[in-house]
């Protein structure tokens, strides 16, 4: 089976929300003609129509038509691994019309049950997944598996081309979101690793790894501030933006505390007050119908910063601002910013 992949790039629009609305208005109008193109097998003409429409949403989004899970085909508009664009792709899919017999819509590539039967053209050579092998490493305590991919045609391709082919293959084997969750370093080698296994085994390896992280877990970390002061952080583990694709609003709640030890960390009454505040904040978040998450908090130099990520259409920021009124140790503050890549907590991403 051969599948055709399309993608376009250009300058981004002023507001992706406007582009999303424009796309779906265009889709409703163009749908009869698009269906006719599919029925006639006019892939190039279909690309000429859909490509410019996706550009309106964002020029760095990538799109493809793939076999549907229930419909005949799926239109996939994906961030292609760019966390900054993941919320846009998911908002595009959330605004889609209901799936029907012909079309369904996805914001990321889905795992393909027939992945091992797929063959595509890569650099003029046949890239058949049944000939792909993988060297796999899952270091103890690390929630990711590192992958070295090998295919016989890789000896004939430059590094960039064979890496792109390997990334696409992993998306087909696992689904794009599970690649983001569970796969770490990815490389494509011109020499087969000595312990390589057929690519078909990757999903079971990842499923075994993921089974150790089904329950909510938190990690305690230590470090230093830029001034050399001791820093203590508590974070969800593993912490990954892909699990919260619409949470691109960062809410930083800063609480100064009065009682601290010689290293600037909270003690006694301040420690109890911080715990109480966090419990109340967590309680408010739990009542927001899954529109926010407390990702991490850090304490150092007499203040604690709680990092909340939320869907900006929700009310998490309002609740945070209401709660800080009750804080009695110093002047608290709430800072709200757009952070689709979760840059503010990047040291804690796993």
C-alpha positions as CSV (number, residue, x, y, z in Angstrom):
1,X,0.0,0.0,0.0
2,X,1.3,3.5,-0.9
3,X,0.2,6.6,1.0
4,X,0.8,10.2,-0.1
5,X,1.9,12.8,2.5
6,X,1.4,16.5,2.1
7,X,2.6,19.5,4.0
8,X,3.0,23.3,3.4
9,X,4.8,26.2,5.1
10,X,4.4,30.0,5.0
11,X,4.0,33.0,7.3
12,X,1.6,32.3,10.2
13,X,-1.8,34.1,10.3
14,X,-2.6,36.7,13.0
15,X,-4.9,34.4,14.9
16,X,-5.2,30.6,14.4
17,X,-8.7,30.7,15.8
18,X,-9.8,32.8,12.8
19,X,-8.0,30.4,10.5
20,X,-9.7,27.4,12.0
21,X,-13.1,29.0,11.6
22,X,-12.2,29.9,8.0
23,X,-11.1,26.3,7.3
24,X,-14.3,24.7,8.4
25,X,-16.4,27.2,6.6
26,X,-14.5,26.4,3.5
27,X,-14.7,22.6,4.1
28,X,-18.5,22.7,4.3
29,X,-18.7,24.6,1.0
30,X,-16.1,22.5,-0.8
31,X,-17.1,19.1,0.6
32,X,-19.1,17.8,-2.5
33,X,-16.1,18.6,-4.8
34,X,-13.6,17.0,-2.3
35,X,-15.7,13.8,-2.2
36,X,-15.8,13.7,-5.9
37,X,-12.0,14.0,-6.1
38,X,-11.6,11.1,-3.6
39,X,-13.9,8.9,-5.6
40,X,-12.0,9.7,-8.8
41,X,-8.6,9.1,-7.1
42,X,-7.4,12.7,-7.9
43,X,-4.8,12.9,-5.2
44,X,-2.9,15.8,-6.7
45,X,-6.0,17.9,-7.3
46,X,-7.1,17.2,-3.7
47,X,-3.7,18.5,-2.5
48,X,-4.1,21.6,-4.5
49,X,-7.4,22.3,-2.7
50,X,-6.7,21.2,0.9
51,X,-3.1,22.5,1.1
52,X,-4.0,26.2,0.9
53,X,-6.9,25.7,3.3
54,X,-4.5,24.2,6.0
55,X,-2.1,27.1,5.4
56,X,-4.8,29.4,6.7
57,X,-4.9,27.6,10.0
58,X,-1.1,27.7,10.3
59,X,1.6,27.3,7.7
60,X,3.7,24.9,9.7
61,X,1.0,22.3,10.2
62,X,1.4,19.1,8.2
63,X,-1.6,17.3,6.8
64,X,-2.3,13.9,5.2
65,X,-5.2,11.7,4.2
66,X,-5.0,8.3,5.8
67,X,-7.3,5.3,6.2
68,X,-10.0,6.1,8.7
69,X,-10.7,4.1,11.9
70,X,-14.4,4.1,11.1
71,X,-14.8,6.3,8.1
72,X,-13.4,5.6,4.6
73,X,-10.6,8.1,5.1
74,X,-9.2,10.4,7.8
75,X,-8.0,14.0,7.3
76,X,-5.1,14.4,9.7
77,X,-3.8,17.9,10.5
78,X,-0.8,17.5,12.8
79,X,1.8,19.6,14.6
80,X,4.4,17.0,13.4
81,X,6.1,17.0,16.8
82,X,6.1,20.8,17.4
83,X,4.7,21.3,20.9
84,X,4.0,25.0,20.1
85,X,1.5,23.9,17.4
86,X,-0.1,21.0,19.2
87,X,-3.0,23.2,20.7
88,X,-3.7,24.6,17.3
89,X,-4.0,21.2,15.7
90,X,-6.3,20.0,18.6
91,X,-8.5,23.0,18.4
92,X,-8.8,22.5,14.6
93,X,-10.0,18.9,15.3
94,X,-12.3,20.0,18.1
95,X,-14.1,22.3,15.7
96,X,-14.6,19.6,13.0
97,X,-18.0,18.4,12.0
98,X,-19.1,15.0,13.2
99,X,-17.5,12.1,11.4
100,X,-19.5,10.3,8.8
101,X,-19.1,7.3,6.5
102,X,-16.6,9.1,4.3
103,X,-14.5,11.4,6.6
104,X,-13.2,11.6,10.1
105,X,-10.7,14.1,11.5
106,X,-7.6,13.8,13.8
107,X,-5.1,16.2,15.2
108,X,-2.3,13.6,15.2
109,X,-1.3,10.5,13.3
110,X,-3.0,7.4,14.6
111,X,-1.3,4.0,15.0
112,X,-2.1,2.0,11.9
113,X,-3.0,-1.7,12.5
114,X,-1.7,-2.5,9.1
115,X,1.6,-0.6,9.6
116,X,3.8,-3.6,8.7
117,X,2.1,-3.8,5.3
118,X,2.8,-0.2,4.4
119,X,5.3,0.9,1.8
120,X,6.1,4.5,0.7
121,X,8.6,6.1,-1.6
122,X,11.5,7.7,0.2
123,X,14.1,9.4,-2.0
124,X,13.1,7.2,-4.9
125,X,13.5,3.9,-2.9
126,X,10.8,1.6,-1.5
127,X,10.6,2.0,2.3
128,X,8.7,-1.1,3.5
129,X,8.1,-1.2,7.2
130,X,8.4,-5.0,7.3
131,X,12.1,-4.5,6.6
132,X,12.6,-1.9,9.4
133,X,14.5,-3.0,12.5
134,X,15.0,-1.1,15.7
135,X,17.7,-1.0,18.4
136,X,15.8,-0.2,21.6
137,X,17.1,1.1,25.0
138,X,15.0,1.7,28.0
139,X,17.3,2.9,30.8
140,X,16.1,1.9,34.3
141,X,13.9,4.6,35.8
142,X,13.5,6.5,32.6
143,X,10.0,6.7,31.2
144,X,11.1,6.7,27.6
145,X,12.7,4.2,25.2
146,X,15.5,5.4,22.9
147,X,15.3,4.1,19.3
148,X,17.9,3.5,16.7
149,X,16.1,2.7,13.4
150,X,17.7,0.8,10.5
151,X,16.4,-0.1,7.0
152,X,18.4,-1.4,4.1
153,X,17.7,1.7,2.0
154,X,19.2,3.9,4.8
155,X,22.7,3.2,3.3
156,X,21.5,5.1,0.2
157,X,20.0,8.1,1.9
158,X,21.3,11.2,3.7
159,X,20.8,11.5,7.4
160,X,17.9,14.0,7.3
161,X,15.9,11.9,4.8
162,X,16.3,8.6,6.7
163,X,15.5,10.3,10.0
164,X,12.2,11.7,8.5
165,X,11.4,8.2,7.3
166,X,12.1,6.7,10.7
167,X,9.9,9.3,12.4
168,X,7.0,8.6,10.1
169,X,7.4,4.9,10.6
170,X,7.3,5.3,14.4
171,X,4.1,7.4,14.1
172,X,2.5,4.6,12.1
173,X,3.6,2.0,14.6
174,X,2.6,3.8,17.8
175,X,0.6,6.8,16.9
176,X,2.1,10.3,17.0
177,X,1.0,11.0,20.6
178,X,2.5,7.9,22.0
179,X,5.8,8.6,20.2
180,X,5.7,12.0,22.0
181,X,4.9,10.3,25.4
182,X,7.2,7.2,25.4
183,X,10.0,7.6,22.8
184,X,13.1,9.5,23.7
185,X,16.1,9.9,21.5
186,X,15.5,8.8,17.9
187,X,18.2,8.2,15.3
188,X,18.3,6.5,11.9
189,X,21.5,4.5,11.3
190,X,23.2,3.4,8.1
191,X,24.4,0.3,10.0
192,X,22.1,-2.1,11.7
193,X,22.5,-2.2,15.5
194,X,23.7,-5.6,16.7
195,X,20.7,-6.2,19.0
196,X,18.1,-4.8,16.6
197,X,14.6,-6.4,16.6
198,X,11.8,-6.2,14.0
199,X,9.9,-3.0,14.2
200,X,6.7,-4.9,14.9
201,X,7.8,-5.4,18.5
202,X,7.9,-1.7,19.3
203,X,4.3,-1.4,20.5
204,X,4.7,-4.2,23.0
205,X,7.9,-2.8,24.4
206,X,6.2,0.6,24.9
207,X,3.1,-0.9,26.4
208,X,5.3,-2.7,29.0
209,X,7.1,0.5,29.8
210,X,3.8,2.5,30.1
211,X,2.4,-0.1,32.5
212,X,4.6,1.3,35.2
213,X,3.2,4.8,35.0
214,X,-0.6,4.2,35.0
215,X,-1.1,5.7,38.4
216,X,-0.5,9.3,39.3
217,X,3.0,9.9,40.4
218,X,5.0,12.9,41.7
219,X,8.8,13.4,41.8
220,X,10.8,15.4,44.3
221,X,13.8,17.2,42.7
222,X,16.5,19.4,44.1
223,X,18.7,22.0,42.4
224,X,20.0,25.6,42.7
225,X,18.7,29.0,41.7
226,X,20.7,31.3,39.5
227,X,22.0,32.8,42.8
228,X,23.2,29.4,44.1
229,X,20.5,29.0,46.6
230,X,18.9,25.6,47.2
231,X,15.8,24.8,45.3
232,X,13.2,22.1,46.0
233,X,10.6,21.2,43.3
234,X,7.7,18.7,43.3
235,X,6.4,17.8,39.8
236,X,4.0,15.3,38.2
237,X,6.0,12.4,36.8
238,X,6.2,11.9,34.0
239,X,5.2,15.5,33.0
240,X,4.3,15.8,29.3
241,X,2.3,18.5,27.5
242,X,1.0,15.9,25.0
243,X,-1.3,14.6,27.8
244,X,-2.9,18.1,28.0
245,X,-2.9,19.4,24.4
246,X,-5.3,22.3,25.0
247,X,-3.6,23.6,28.1
248,X,-1.4,26.3,26.6
249,X,-2.2,28.9,29.3
250,X,0.5,29.1,32.0
251,X,-0.7,30.4,35.4
252,X,2.2,31.0,37.9
253,X,1.0,31.5,41.5
254,X,3.8,33.1,43.5
255,X,3.5,32.9,47.3
256,X,6.2,34.5,49.5
257,X,6.5,32.8,52.9
258,X,7.7,34.2,56.2
259,X,9.1,31.1,58.0
260,X,12.1,29.6,56.3
261,X,15.3,27.8,57.2
262,X,18.9,29.0,56.6
263,X,18.7,27.8,53.0
264,X,15.5,29.8,52.3
265,X,13.1,26.8,52.3
266,X,9.7,26.9,54.1
267,X,9.4,25.5,57.6
268,X,6.8,25.4,60.4
269,X,3.7,27.5,60.0
270,X,4.7,28.6,56.4
271,X,5.0,25.0,55.3
272,X,1.6,24.2,56.7
273,X,0.1,27.3,55.1
274,X,1.6,26.4,51.7
275,X,0.2,22.8,51.9
276,X,-3.2,24.2,52.8
277,X,-3.2,26.6,49.9
278,X,-2.1,23.9,47.4
279,X,-4.9,21.6,48.6
280,X,-7.5,24.4,48.1
281,X,-6.1,25.2,44.7
282,X,-6.1,21.5,43.7
283,X,-9.7,21.3,44.9
284,X,-10.7,24.2,42.7
285,X,-8.9,22.7,39.7
286,X,-10.7,19.4,40.2
287,X,-14.0,21.1,39.9
288,X,-13.1,22.7,36.5
289,X,-14.1,19.6,34.5
290,X,-10.6,18.7,33.4
291,X,-9.7,22.2,32.0
292,X,-6.5,22.7,34.2
293,X,-3.8,20.8,35.9
294,X,-1.3,21.6,38.7
295,X,2.0,20.6,37.0
296,X,4.7,21.5,39.5
297,X,5.7,23.8,42.3
298,X,9.1,25.1,43.3
299,X,10.3,26.6,46.6
300,X,13.5,28.7,47.0
301,X,14.7,32.0,48.5
302,X,11.6,32.6,50.5
303,X,8.9,32.0,47.9
304,X,7.0,29.1,46.3
305,X,5.8,29.2,42.7
306,X,2.9,26.9,41.7
307,X,2.7,26.2,38.0
308,X,-0.7,25.6,36.6
309,X,-1.5,24.9,33.0
310,X,-5.0,25.4,31.7
311,X,-7.3,25.8,28.7
312,X,-7.5,29.6,28.3
313,X,-11.3,29.2,27.7
314,X,-11.7,28.0,31.2
315,X,-11.7,29.8,34.6
316,X,-8.5,28.5,36.2
317,X,-6.8,31.9,36.2
318,X,-9.9,33.5,37.9
319,X,-9.9,30.9,40.6
320,X,-6.2,31.4,41.3
321,X,-6.6,35.1,41.6
322,X,-9.5,34.6,44.0
323,X,-7.5,32.2,46.2
324,X,-4.5,34.4,46.7
325,X,-6.6,37.0,48.5
326,X,-6.5,34.7,51.5
327,X,-2.7,34.5,51.6
328,X,-1.3,36.3,54.6
329,X,2.5,36.0,54.3
330,X,3.7,38.8,52.0
331,X,2.3,39.9,48.8
332,X,1.3,37.0,46.5
333,X,0.7,37.4,42.7
334,X,-0.7,35.5,39.7
335,X,1.0,35.8,36.3
336,X,-0.8,34.5,33.3
337,X,0.8,33.9,29.9
338,X,0.6,31.8,26.8
339,X,3.0,28.9,26.9
340,X,2.0,26.1,24.5
341,X,5.4,24.5,24.7
342,X,5.4,24.5,28.5
343,X,8.7,26.3,28.5
344,X,8.2,27.5,32.1
345,X,8.5,24.0,33.4
346,X,10.8,22.6,30.7
347,X,13.4,21.3,33.3
348,X,10.7,19.0,34.7
349,X,9.4,17.6,31.4
350,X,10.1,13.8,31.1
